[in-house]
Amino acid sequence: VILQTLGISITPIITALGVGGLAVALALQDTLANLFAGIRILASGKLRTGDFVRLETGQEGTIEDITWAQTTIRQQPNNVVIVPNAKLSTAITTNFSLPDIEQSVPVTLGVSYASDLEQVERVTLEVAREVLRGAEGGVAGFEPAVRFHTFGESSIQLTVVLRVMGYENRAIVIHEFIKRLHKRYAAEGIEIPFPIRTVRMERDAKETS
């Protein structure tokens, strides 16, 4: 009002402020999106520092830091993935540390059709308990399970369910289980067959005459 009273046109000033405000808003769009996305991530508590996660792109690792702009994930090969918060907040993400850090680990294998399945179950459970008590990262108090589920082409297939203290311990527990189970099966005479397929070929009767 004062400027208009003094005869100064305010239209150019208002126009300049509007254009400038629009330019600033566009320039800060990504920054503000990451800022508010970071606030949502921290407020929800679904992704936390130290959690082991897998992104929908297949990348996985431990969350090292969540800042106002981005989240840093350290992968097991010791490299880092930097994800803008705006993308992380809209991505499908698996958190292996929630609701509990313990993880079930299924291991599938097959035994010969000639095997005594009662013996297979007993021996497999004994080895599984031994591994969970002795291997680093195993849950000693967990009772493993054995489930036969498929008549395969060359074997009867079963799944053994183990449990580990955190997703990052899966590899060492599976490693120890397979190594010890292979040795025990050999001692018990339980065969793990090679994949075999029987092919039957028929010839036309006219060709054989």
C-alpha positions in Angstrom: 0.0 0.0 0.0 2.8 2.4 0.9 4.6 1.7 -2.4 1.5 2.2 -4.4 0.9 5.5 -2.5 4.4 6.5 -3.5 3.6 5.7 -7.1 5.8 2.6 -7.3 4.3 -0.3 -9.2 4.5 -3.5 -7.2 3.4 -5.8 -10.1 7.0 -6.4 -11.3 8.1 -7.1 -7.7 5.3 -9.6 -7.1 6.0 -11.3 -10.4 9.7 -11.5 -9.6 9.0 -13.0 -6.2 6.6 -15.5 -7.7 9.0 -16.6 -10.4 11.9 -16.8 -7.9 9.8 -18.8 -5.4 8.9 -21.2 -8.1 12.5 -21.6 -9.2 13.6 -22.2 -5.6 10.8 -24.7 -5.1 11.7 -26.7 -8.2 15.4 -26.6 -7.3 14.7 -27.9 -3.8 12.1 -30.5 -4.8 14.4 -33.6 -4.6 16.1 -32.2 -1.4 12.8 -31.7 0.3 11.4 -35.0 -0.8 14.5 -36.8 0.6 14.2 -34.8 3.8 10.6 -35.6 4.5 11.1 -39.2 3.4 14.0 -39.5 5.9 11.7 -38.2 8.7 9.1 -40.8 7.8 11.6 -43.6 7.8 13.0 -42.6 11.2 9.6 -42.0 12.7 8.2 -45.4 11.5 11.0 -47.4 13.1 10.7 -50.1 10.4 14.3 -49.4 9.2 16.9 -48.8 11.8 20.7 -48.5 11.9 22.1 -52.0 12.2 19.2 -53.8 10.5 20.0 -56.3 7.7 17.8 -55.4 4.7 17.3 -56.5 1.1 16.0 -53.9 -1.5 13.6 -54.8 -4.3 16.6 -54.4 -6.7 18.2 -57.4 -5.0 20.9 -55.4 -3.1 21.3 -56.4 0.5 23.4 -55.4 3.5 23.4 -53.7 6.9 22.1 -50.2 7.4 25.0 -48.1 8.6 23.5 -44.6 8.6 20.2 -42.8 7.9 20.7 -39.1 7.3 18.3 -36.4 6.2 19.1 -37.0 2.5 20.2 -40.6 2.1 20.6 -44.0 3.7 23.9 -45.9 3.6 23.9 -49.7 3.4 27.1 -51.8 3.8 27.0 -55.0 1.7 28.8 -58.2 2.8 31.6 -57.7 0.2 32.5 -54.5 2.2 31.2 -52.0 -0.3 28.4 -49.5 0.4 25.1 -48.7 -1.4 23.8 -45.1 -1.0 20.0 -44.9 -1.5 18.1 -41.6 -1.6 15.5 -41.6 1.2 12.7 -40.7 -1.3 13.4 -43.9 -3.2 13.9 -46.0 -0.1 10.6 -44.9 1.4 8.7 -46.1 -1.7 10.7 -49.3 -2.4 9.6 -52.8 -1.3 12.2 -53.6 1.3 12.7 -56.8 3.3 14.0 -56.3 6.8 15.6 -59.4 8.2 16.0 -57.9 11.6 12.3 -57.5 12.3 10.2 -58.6 14.1 13.1 -60.6 15.6 16.8 -61.0 14.7 16.6 -64.8 14.7 16.0 -66.4 11.2 14.8 -69.8 10.1 17.0 -71.4 7.5 15.6 -74.2 5.2 18.1 -76.5 3.6 16.8 -78.9 0.9 18.5 -82.2 0.0 17.7 -85.6 -1.4 18.4 -89.2 -0.4 18.2 -92.5 -2.3 14.9 -94.3 -2.7 16.6 -97.3 -1.0 17.1 -95.3 2.2 15.4 -96.1 5.5 13.6 -92.8 6.0 13.3 -93.3 9.8 17.1 -93.6 9.9 17.5 -90.5 7.6 15.3 -88.4 9.8 17.1 -89.5 13.0 20.6 -88.9 11.7 19.7 -85.6 10.1 18.2 -84.3 13.3 21.2 -85.4 15.3 23.6 -83.5 12.9 21.3 -80.5 12.9 21.3 -80.2 16.7 25.0 -80.7 16.8 25.5 -77.8 14.3 23.2 -75.5 16.1 25.0 -76.1 19.4 28.5 -75.8 18.0 28.5 -73.5 14.9 28.9 -69.8 15.3 25.6 -68.0 14.9 23.4 -71.1 15.5 20.5 -71.0 18.0 21.4 -73.8 20.4 18.0 -74.0 22.0 16.0 -74.4 18.7 14.6 -77.8 17.8 15.3 -78.4 14.1 12.7 -80.1 11.9 12.9 -82.5 9.0 10.1 -82.7 6.4 10.0 -85.1 3.5 8.0 -83.5 0.7 8.8 -84.7 -2.8 9.3 -87.9 -4.8 12.0 -86.5 -7.1 13.4 -88.0 -10.3 16.3 -89.6 -8.6 15.8 -89.0 -4.9 13.3 -88.5 -2.1 13.6 -84.8 -1.2 13.5 -83.3 2.3 13.9 -79.9 3.9 15.7 -79.4 7.1 14.8 -76.3 9.1 17.6 -74.7 11.1 17.7 -71.4 13.0 20.4 -68.7 13.2 21.1 -65.5 15.2 20.8 -63.0 12.3 20.7 -63.3 8.6 24.4 -62.8 8.2 25.0 -66.1 10.0 23.1 -68.2 7.5 26.2 -69.0 5.3 28.4 -70.4 8.1 25.6 -72.5 9.6 24.6 -74.0 6.3 28.3 -74.6 5.5 28.9 -76.5 8.7 25.6 -78.5 8.3 26.3 -79.7 4.8 29.9 -80.6 5.7 29.0 -82.6 8.8 25.9 -84.2 7.3 27.8 -85.4 4.2 30.3 -87.1 6.5 27.7 -88.6 8.7 25.6 -89.9 5.8 28.7 -91.6 4.4 29.4 -93.2 7.8 25.7 -94.4 8.1 25.5 -95.7 4.5 22.9 -93.1 3.5 23.3 -92.3 -0.2 22.8 -88.9 -1.7 22.3 -89.9 -5.3 23.5 -88.1 -8.4 20.7 -86.7 -10.6 19.5 -89.5 -12.8 16.9 -89.6 -15.6 15.8 -92.8 -17.4 15.0 -92.4 -21.1 13.1 -95.0 -22.9 13.3 -95.0 -26.7 10.8 -96.8 -28.9 11.3 -97.7 -32.6 8.6 -98.0 -35.2 7.8 -101.7 -35.9 8.4 -101.1 -39.7 11.9 -100.0 -39.0 12.7 -103.2 -37.0 11.3 -105.5 -39.7 
